[in-house]
Amino acid sequence: MEAAPAILPLANRHIALGVTGSISCYKAADIASKLRQAGATVEVVMTPAATRFIAPLTFQSLTSRPVVVDMFAADEAEAHVEVARRADAFVIAPATANCLANLAHGQAPDMVTLTALATRAPILVAPAMDNQMWDHPATQENVVTLRNRGVEFVGPAEGRLASGRVGLGRLAEPSAVVGALRMLLGQRTGDLAGRHVVVSAGGTQEPLDPVRFVGNRSTGKMGFAIAEAARDRGAFVTLVTGPVALETPYGIHRVDVATVAEMLTALEQATADSDAIIMSAAPADYRPANPSEHKMKKGAEDGLSVDLVRNPDIIATLPGGGVRVGFAAETRNLEEYARAKIPAKRLDFIVANDVSAAGSGFGADTNQVTIYHRDGSHETFPLMTKYAVAMAILDRVKARL
């Protein structure tokens, strides 16, 4: 079966990127690149000061579109108005203290502020400046003014600044800026806006002793992809995850757990007011009956016997949660095992995959799934990215809400 084309989170989106004069301008190039990778069409406008730090040609190369610095020298008449009209969102990154002051007071001495005045699209600002400038009452008043007008902010972050000081004022990382943009667009136009979606991810670790545990090979990638996709469609997302080596997606409420008992408790709390629960985690079916308080040492015997007891079935135990979605990761008898879980766990549908198949195993960025529904029907999908699988799952969640 051929792989399906990738679904890009910002496909068909037109994003204007404003760049002002900060040493962190180099990160704006990465932001432009990540926006393109996410499928967006990107137009860059710059202040003259920004060109002292990074050349417009850099952004032109990354976006394949001309960069506007001087509206009077632009190829397009009234470029500030045309860029503003085309934009689905306007991101200003980095935004200096001077830029915030101009925005707050309606002044437009450059292409960035001109575009901000002309657009009716949502505006996302990523400040970058020395911590003393950020902390100044004038800057904070400007931030309050802009927030009251509906301008959204991402950052600044705390860390080492260009001056060598450590404080609040660093430009947010490019991944955070793009994540904040995806969340903003989802909240404004997403079909899950106002909904609460709970997602579980990763495996659990049931301790044998303080050093060793019983677990599995789940990496959490599928659950994290679902969480991102739900956020991109406007939902408030609670992500309950076992131990994984994945960064928290921007704007998602993450709850870290280790054992099945901890995951069950966290999900009971999270699903008290949820519209959907998507149980993509791989909790351990069994746990050691008598875990040792200290590290077990090798003895003279050749083997080691461990008594295991069964863990509770999390999704079957949860009383509600809204639309209920389960997962079945199998290596044989996929349909038989998956269908049996639907009534046992009171599911609306279950997402089944053969983890022994190429491209569908633990740690892969792709998955090939079949969705089995409570009414007996099923849908088989080609090999897709996990983000595309997540979107397919959420399409069916939305249909049931």
N, C-alpha and C positions, 0 to 999 in steps of 0.2 A: 504494500500500500504506500503510495507516494505521500510525502509530507505536505501538509497544507501551508499556504503562505502565512508568514508571521503577521500577527495583529500588533500594530504599533499604537501605543497609548495616546500619542498626539497626532495621529494621522488626520489629515484634512484640517488641521488647526494652523492659523496664521498668527505667528507670535512676533511682536515688535520687541526688540531688546535694546534698551537704552544703556549707554556706558558713559560714566562720568569720571573725572580725573582723580583716580586713586591708584596707589601702588598695587592694589589688588586687581587691577585691570587684567592681569594675565589670567586670572580665574574666569573672567568673562569669556575668554576664548573657549575654555572648556565647557562653559554653560552653553554657548552657541553650538558647539559640537554635539553635546548631549541632547539638545533640543532637536537637532537634525536627526540624530540616531533614533529618537523617539517618534519620528515621522513628521515633525512640524516643518512648515515653511517659515524661515526666519529672516526678518529684516532688521538691520542694525542701524541705529542712529547714535551719534557720538557728540560729546562736547569737544571744543578745541583742546581743552586741557587733557582730555582722555587720550588724544592723539600724541601727546608728549610721552605717554607711557607705553602705548601699543599702536601699531600702524593700522589704519583702516584696511589695508590690503590683507591683513591677517583674517579679519572677519569676512571680507569679500571671498577669500579662498575657502573659508569654512562653510559659508552660506550659499555661495554661487549667486549672490545678489549684490548690487552696488550698495555702498555704505554712504549714508548722508551725514555730513558734518555741518555744511553751510547751506541753508535752504536757498540762498540766492545763487549758489553754484550747482544746485542739484539738477539732474537731468529732467526731473518731473516738476512741472509748475505746482506751487503750493505743496511741496513734498510732505511737510508736517501734517497737513490735513489728509492727504491721500494715504500715507502710512497709518495714520490714526484710524481712518475709516476701514482699512483692510484688516486691522488687528482684531483677533479674538481675545487677546490679552496683551498688556504692555508690562514687561518686566524691566525694572531698572536695577542693574547690578554691575558694578557697585554704585551705590548712591551716597554721595558725599554729604557732609553737613550743609554745605552751600546749596546743593541740590534740594535737600529737604526744606531748607528755608525758602527757596524760590517756589517750590511746589505749594508750601503752606500759605504763602502770601500771593499766589497767583501771578508771579513774575515769570517771564519767559525769555531769558536772554540767550537761549541756545536751542538746538534741535530737540534735545531730550525733554526739556520743560515745555517747549512748544507742542510737541506730540502729546504730552501728558494732558495739556489743556484741551487739545482738540479731540481726544479719543473719548468714546463712550464705553469702551471695553473695560473690564476690571483691571486694576493696576496692582502689581506686586512689587514691593520695594525691598531691596536687600542692602541695608546700610553698611558702610565701611568707613571707619575713621578712628583716630586715637580715642582711648577711653575717656580722657578728660573732655574731649569735644562731645562725645556721646552723652556724658553725664551732665553737661551744661544745661541749666534750666531752659535756655532758649531752644536748644535742640529737642529736649523732652516736650516742651510745649508744642513745637512743630509736629512732633510725632502724634501727640494727642489730637491735634487739629486734623491731621491727615486720616487718622483712624476714624474719627467721627464722620469724615466724608466717605468712608467706605474703602479707603486704601488699605490693602493687606501688607503685612510685614513678615519677612523671614530673617531671623537673626536680629542683631549681630550675635556672633559667637564669642565665647571667652577663650583667650589664649594669648600667645606671643604676638605682639603688634610690631609694625615696621620700626617703631621707635626703640624697640628692645624691651619695652614694658610688657607686663602681663595684665590683661584686663578685658573688659567687654568692649568690643569694637571690630573684631575680625569679620570679614565677609563670610557669610555662611558657605559651607562647602557646595560646590556645583550640584552634587546629587540632591542636597537638601533644597536648593533653589528650584530645581526641576520638579522635585517631589511636591513642594509647596504649590507650584503652578498647577500640577495635575490635580491636586486636592481642591484648589480654588475653582478650577473649571468644572470639576465634578460637583461641587456644592452649588454652583450656579446653574448647571444645565444637566446634571446626571439624573438618570431615572431611578436611582436609589437614594436621592437626597432626602434627608430626614429619617432614614431607616437606620436601625442598629443591627449590624451583622457581626456575629461572633464566629471566629475561626480558630480551630485548634491545629497545631502543627508540630512536627518533629516526633521523635521517640521519647520514651521515658527511661529512667535509670533506677532500677530497684536494687538497693545496696546489698551486697554479700557481706561486706565489711567496709571500713572507712575508705578503702582504696579501690575495691572492685565492685562491679555491678552487673546485673542482668539487663540487657537492652537489645536494640536492633540497629539496623543500618540506616534508618530514616534520617535524612538531612534537613527536612523541613521546607525544602524548596517549593513544593506544591502548595502548602499552606500559606507561605509568605506571598506567593504569586496571587492566590485568592484574596488575601488581605489587601494587596496593592490594587488589584482590579476593583474590589468593592469600594475602596477609597476613591479611586478614579471615577467611579459612578456616583459619588456623592454620599456614600454611607459613612456613618460613624462606625469604626471598626475596633473591636476588641480582639486581640490576638493572644491566645493562651498557648504558650510554646514550651516544649521540653528543651533540654540543652542542645543548642545548635550553634554553628559558627556563622551566623547571618546577622547583618546589621538590621536594626529596626527601620522599616520604611517610614518616611516622613509622615507625621500626622496620625500615626496609628498607636492606639493604647496597647502596650505590650505587657503581658503578665508572664513572668518566668516561673516555671515549676520544674520539679525533678521527677517525682514519682506519680503513679496513677492516682493515689489518694489526693495528692496536692492538685493535680489537674482536675479531678472531679470536683473538689471544693471550689476551685477558681471558676470552673464552668457553671456550677450551680449559681454562683453569685452573678456571673456575667449574663446568663440567659434569663434572669428574672424579668428583664424588660426588653429582650431582643426580638427582632422580627424574623431572624433566621439563625440557625446554628449549622455550620458546615464542619463536620468532624473529619478533618483530613490528617489528624495526628495518628501515630502508630504506637499506642500505649502497650506496654508489656502485658501479655495475658496472665503471666505468673510472676510471683515474687518469692524470694527466699523466706521460708517460714520463721527462721531464727537467725537474723543477721548478727554477725559478731560485732561486739563493741570495739574490738581491736583488730589490727591486721592479722589475718590467718597466716600461720607459718607452715612451711612445708614440713611434713612429718616423715617418718621412715616408710610409711605405706606408699604404694605406687599410685593410688587413685584418691579421689575425693568425692564424697557423696553429699549432695545438697538437697534438702527437702524443700519442695516448692508448693505454694498454695495459690489458688486462683485469685486474680484481681477482679474487682467489680467491672462490669461492662459499662463504660462511661455513658455512651449515647443511649443505651437501653435504660440506664438508671435515671438520666435527666428527665424531669417531668414534662417540660414543654420546650420553649425556646423559639416558637414560631415554625417556619418552614424548616423541616429536619432533613439534612443531607448527610449520608454516610459515605465511607470509602471501603472498598474491598481490594486489598493488594494480595493477589494470589499467584501461585505458580502452576496450578492445574485446576480443572473443573471450575473455570471462572464463572460461568453463568449459573451453575447449580449453587455454588457457595454464595454468590452475590444475591441471587433472588431469595435465598433462605433468610438472609439478614434483614430484608425489608420489613416483614411483619414482626420479627423478633425484636427489632430495634425501633419499631414504629416510625419508619422513614417515609418521606414523600418520594424520594428516589435515592439510588446509590450509584456511585461512580466506581467502576471496576476496571482494574488494569492488571496485566500480567507482568509482574516485576522481573521475570526472567527474560522478557523479550527485549531485543536491542532498542535502545532509546527510551525505554519505559521503566528502567530500574531506578533504584535509589541513587540520588546524586546527579541524575541526568537533568538537562535543561528542557527536555521534551517529554511528552507522554502520549500514549495512545490508549484511549479509554472507550468503554461502552457504558452508557447510562441506562440503568434498568429502573422503570417507573412502577409505582404502586399498582397501576391499573393493568400491568402485565406487558406493556409495550417496552420497546428498547430502541436506543439510537447508538450506532457505532460511528466513531469519529476517526479520521486519519491521524497519523502522527503529527502532533502540533506542539508549539511551545507551551510551557506550563501556564504562561499568561493567557494564551488563547484558550486553553482548556478551562482556565478560571472564568473567562468571559462566557464560555458556553454554559458553565454551571450556573453563573449568575443570571443569564438569560432565563433559565428555567426556574430559578428562585423568584425572579421578578414576576414571571407569569403566574405564580401561585400566591403572590402577596395581594 
